[in-house]
Amino acid sequence: MLITMVNTIKVTVSLDNKILDDLSRVSGRRKTTFAIREAVEFYLKQKKIEKIKLMKGKLKFDRTAEEIRHNGQ
């Protein structure tokens, strides 16, 4: 994952050492900043997916999934 630092702000947070150790281990990131950034990005992505899933059955499409998948051919 390419991480760019555009329009960043510095924040101070207090986290339990065990959480940070687990995060570093699971993410494979040694630097706390990168591990936390990756975790926050993942969290936000999951929340967006949940929101999209809640829309299931509420949207109407002109073409079926099969037509879209095969470019309407």
C-alpha positions as CSV (number, residue, x, y, z in Angstrom):
1,M,0.0,0.0,0.0
2,L,1.4,3.4,-1.0
3,I,1.0,5.9,1.8
4,T,1.3,9.6,0.9
5,M,1.3,12.4,3.4
6,V,-0.8,15.1,1.8
7,N,-2.6,17.6,4.0
8,T,-1.7,15.9,7.2
9,I,-2.2,17.0,10.8
10,K,-0.4,15.8,13.9
11,V,-2.6,14.4,16.7
12,T,-1.9,13.0,20.1
13,V,-3.8,9.9,21.2
14,S,-3.5,7.6,24.2
15,L,-3.6,3.9,23.4
16,D,-2.9,0.9,25.4
17,N,0.5,-0.6,24.8
18,K,-1.0,-4.0,24.1
19,I,-3.2,-2.6,21.3
20,L,-0.2,-0.9,19.7
21,D,1.9,-4.1,20.0
22,D,-0.9,-6.1,18.5
23,L,-1.4,-3.5,15.7
24,S,2.3,-3.6,14.9
25,R,2.4,-7.4,14.8
26,V,-0.8,-7.8,12.7
27,S,0.1,-5.0,10.3
28,G,3.7,-5.8,9.9
29,R,4.5,-2.2,10.4
30,R,7.3,-1.2,12.8
31,K,6.5,2.5,12.7
32,T,3.5,3.4,14.9
33,T,2.4,6.2,12.5
34,F,2.2,3.9,9.5
35,A,0.5,1.1,11.5
36,I,-2.2,3.5,12.9
37,R,-2.7,5.2,9.5
38,E,-3.2,1.9,7.8
39,A,-5.6,0.8,10.6
40,V,-7.7,4.0,10.3
41,E,-7.8,3.7,6.5
42,F,-9.0,0.1,6.8
43,Y,-11.6,1.0,9.3
44,L,-13.0,3.8,7.1
45,K,-13.1,1.5,4.1
46,Q,-15.0,-1.1,6.1
47,K,-17.5,1.5,7.2
48,K,-18.1,2.6,3.6
49,I,-18.7,-1.0,2.6
50,E,-21.2,-1.4,5.4
51,K,-23.0,1.7,4.2
52,I,-23.1,0.4,0.7
53,K,-24.4,-3.0,1.9
54,L,-27.3,-1.2,3.7
55,M,-28.4,0.1,0.3
56,K,-29.0,-3.4,-1.0
57,G,-32.4,-3.6,-2.6
58,K,-32.9,0.2,-2.4
59,L,-31.4,1.1,-5.8
60,K,-32.8,0.4,-9.2
61,F,-30.6,-0.2,-12.3
62,D,-31.4,-0.2,-16.0
63,R,-29.3,-3.2,-16.6
64,T,-28.8,-6.5,-14.8
65,A,-25.5,-7.4,-13.1
66,E,-25.0,-10.0,-15.9
67,E,-25.4,-7.3,-18.6
68,I,-23.0,-5.0,-16.8
69,R,-20.5,-7.8,-16.3
70,H,-20.5,-8.6,-20.1
71,N,-20.8,-5.0,-21.3
72,G,-24.4,-5.6,-22.4
73,Q,-23.4,-8.1,-25.1
